[in-house]
Amino acid sequence: MEEKKLQELLEDIARQISGLRKDVRTIRKAIFDERKPCFTNAEVMEMFGVSTQTVKLWRDTGSIGYAKIGLRYIYTREDIARFIEEFHYKPDDYGNS
């Protein structure tokens, strides 16, 4: 019985990891789209699947770089790439916490 639960748990984790990999590929594709020099607040929210409040928290804490033009927040590809790099965990990081 316990072995079956463990197997189901491992399969669920594998599905979640697969989904995260897909999300990362989508984000990377958006970041490195050479035709798009910058992104709006709404695009960053969609890119990461987060709310306005989360993006505001990232700005307020200095986690993500941005420019403010009038009432609009603008994020460059470089701002987003630095944000991802700063918060990126490599597999080895998990064993060394």
C-alpha positions as CSV (number, residue, x, y, z in Angstrom):
1,M,0.0,0.0,0.0
2,E,2.8,2.5,1.0
3,E,4.7,1.6,-2.2
4,K,1.6,2.5,-4.3
5,K,1.3,5.9,-2.5
6,L,5.0,6.6,-3.0
7,Q,4.7,5.7,-6.7
8,E,1.7,8.1,-7.1
9,L,3.6,10.8,-5.3
10,L,6.7,10.4,-7.5
11,E,4.5,10.5,-10.6
12,D,2.8,13.7,-9.4
13,I,6.2,15.3,-8.8
14,A,7.4,14.2,-12.3
15,R,4.3,15.9,-13.8
16,Q,4.9,19.1,-11.9
17,I,8.5,19.2,-12.9
18,S,7.5,18.7,-16.5
19,G,5.0,21.5,-16.2
20,L,7.7,23.8,-14.7
21,R,10.1,23.0,-17.5
22,K,7.4,23.9,-20.1
23,D,6.8,27.2,-18.2
24,V,10.6,28.0,-18.2
25,R,10.8,27.3,-21.9
26,T,7.9,29.7,-22.5
27,I,9.5,32.4,-20.4
28,R,12.9,32.0,-22.0
29,K,11.3,32.2,-25.5
30,A,9.6,35.4,-24.5
31,I,12.7,36.9,-23.0
32,F,14.9,36.2,-26.0
33,D,12.4,37.2,-28.7
34,E,14.8,39.7,-30.4
35,R,11.9,41.6,-31.9
36,K,10.6,42.7,-28.5
37,P,13.0,45.0,-26.7
38,C,10.9,45.4,-23.6
39,F,7.8,44.1,-21.8
40,T,4.9,45.7,-20.0
41,N,3.8,45.0,-16.5
42,A,0.9,42.9,-17.8
43,E,3.3,40.8,-20.0
44,V,5.6,40.1,-17.1
45,M,2.6,39.1,-15.0
46,E,1.5,36.7,-17.7
47,M,5.0,35.4,-18.3
48,F,5.4,34.3,-14.7
49,G,1.7,33.7,-13.9
50,V,1.7,36.1,-11.0
51,S,-0.5,39.0,-9.9
52,T,0.1,42.8,-10.0
53,Q,0.9,42.7,-6.3
54,T,3.7,40.2,-6.9
55,V,5.4,42.1,-9.6
56,K,5.1,45.3,-7.5
57,L,6.7,43.4,-4.6
58,W,9.6,42.4,-6.9
59,R,10.0,46.0,-8.0
60,D,9.8,47.4,-4.5
61,T,12.4,45.0,-3.1
62,G,14.7,45.5,-6.0
63,S,14.4,41.9,-7.2
64,I,13.6,43.0,-10.8
65,G,14.9,46.0,-12.7
66,Y,12.4,48.3,-14.5
67,A,11.9,51.7,-16.0
68,K,8.8,53.9,-15.3
69,I,7.6,55.9,-18.3
70,G,4.6,58.0,-17.2
71,L,2.4,55.6,-15.4
72,R,3.7,52.5,-17.2
73,Y,6.3,50.1,-15.9
74,I,8.7,48.7,-18.5
75,Y,11.0,45.7,-18.2
76,T,13.8,44.9,-20.6
77,R,14.9,41.4,-21.6
78,E,18.0,42.0,-19.5
79,D,15.9,43.0,-16.4
80,I,14.0,39.7,-16.7
81,A,17.1,37.6,-17.4
82,R,18.9,39.0,-14.4
83,F,15.9,38.3,-12.2
84,I,15.7,34.7,-13.4
85,E,19.5,34.2,-12.9
86,E,19.4,35.7,-9.4
87,F,16.7,33.4,-8.2
88,H,17.7,30.3,-10.3
89,Y,18.5,27.2,-8.2
90,K,20.7,24.6,-9.7
91,P,20.1,20.9,-8.7
92,D,23.2,21.0,-6.5
93,D,21.8,23.9,-4.6
94,Y,19.2,21.7,-3.0
95,G,21.6,19.4,-1.3
96,N,23.7,22.3,0.0
97,S,21.0,24.3,1.8
